[in-house]
Amino acid sequence: MAGQQRVDRVREEIKKEASEIIRRLKDPRIGFVTITDVEVSGDLRHVRIFVSVYGSEEEKQSTMAGLKRAEGHVRTEI
């Protein structure tokens, strides 16, 4: 049980931190993004971040391209 509590705390911290990092990105392609969920493996080695992107289909594609480009930066910051 204590292990799950730790994973939950780490998950919430990553969610907050990733939101801040994405907000600070300077890429003009990135529009309005909301982090909807974060999955963390039990050993804390793997994280998957789920996002929701708002806008037209073109804006969504542009935002996702910008996020994909920033993936390494976000990973390093976290």
Backbone torsions as a table, in degrees:
resi	resn	phi	psi	omega
1	MET	NA	-41.4	-179.7
2	ALA	-63.5	-33.9	178.2
3	GLY	-64.1	-39.8	179.0
4	GLN	-67.4	-37.4	177.9
5	GLN	-62.6	-39.9	178.6
6	ARG	-63.8	-46.1	179.1
7	VAL	-60.0	-42.2	179.2
8	ASP	-63.4	-41.8	178.3
9	ARG	-63.9	-44.8	179.5
10	VAL	-62.7	-41.6	179.1
11	ARG	-58.1	-46.3	180.0
12	GLU	-65.9	-40.2	178.6
13	GLU	-64.8	-42.3	178.8
14	ILE	-63.7	-39.9	179.3
15	LYS	-60.7	-45.6	179.0
16	LYS	-65.3	-47.0	-176.6
17	GLU	-65.1	-43.3	179.8
18	ALA	-63.3	-38.5	177.3
19	SER	-60.1	-44.4	179.4
20	GLU	-64.4	-45.0	-178.6
21	ILE	-61.7	-46.7	-179.2
22	ILE	-63.7	-39.5	179.2
23	ARG	-61.0	-34.6	-177.4
24	ARG	-84.2	-8.3	-178.9
25	LEU	-61.8	139.9	-175.5
26	LYS	-94.6	0.3	-177.4
27	ASP	-67.4	119.5	-177.8
28	PRO	-67.5	-15.9	179.0
29	ARG	-72.3	-23.1	-174.1
30	ILE	-81.8	118.4	-179.9
31	GLY	-97.0	-139.5	-176.6
32	PHE	-83.2	115.2	-176.9
33	VAL	-124.3	136.6	174.0
34	THR	-122.9	132.6	174.5
35	ILE	-82.6	119.4	-175.9
36	THR	-93.8	-30.6	-178.1
37	ASP	-162.2	157.9	175.2
38	VAL	-135.2	129.0	174.2
39	GLU	-108.6	134.1	179.5
40	VAL	-127.1	132.6	178.1
41	SER	-69.1	158.7	-177.8
42	GLY	-58.3	-30.5	179.8
43	ASP	-91.2	4.7	177.2
44	LEU	64.7	16.8	-178.3
45	ARG	-89.6	-23.6	-175.7
46	HIS	-125.3	135.6	180.0
47	VAL	-131.8	138.4	174.2
48	ARG	-125.5	125.7	-178.5
49	ILE	-109.1	128.4	179.2
50	PHE	-105.0	135.3	-178.4
51	VAL	-125.4	157.6	171.6
52	SER	-119.9	131.5	-176.9
53	VAL	-118.4	132.0	-178.5
54	TYR	-104.5	151.4	177.7
55	GLY	128.5	-173.7	178.3
56	SER	-70.1	168.9	179.9
57	GLU	-57.9	-40.3	179.3
58	GLU	-64.5	-42.5	178.8
59	GLU	-65.8	-38.3	178.3
60	LYS	-63.1	-46.3	179.3
61	GLN	-62.2	-41.5	179.2
62	SER	-64.0	-44.1	179.4
63	THR	-62.9	-44.4	-179.7
64	MET	-64.2	-36.4	177.0
65	ALA	-64.5	-42.0	177.8
66	GLY	-64.2	-41.2	178.6
67	LEU	-66.3	-40.2	178.5
68	LYS	-61.5	-41.4	179.3
69	ARG	-64.4	-33.8	-177.1
70	ALA	-88.9	0.6	-175.0
71	GLU	-52.9	-47.2	-180.0
72	GLY	-63.0	-40.7	179.0
73	HIS	-63.6	-45.6	180.0
74	VAL	-62.6	-43.4	179.6
75	ARG	-60.5	-44.6	179.8
76	THR	-63.9	-42.8	-178.5
77	GLU	-65.1	-38.4	-179.6
78	ILE	-72.1	NA	NA
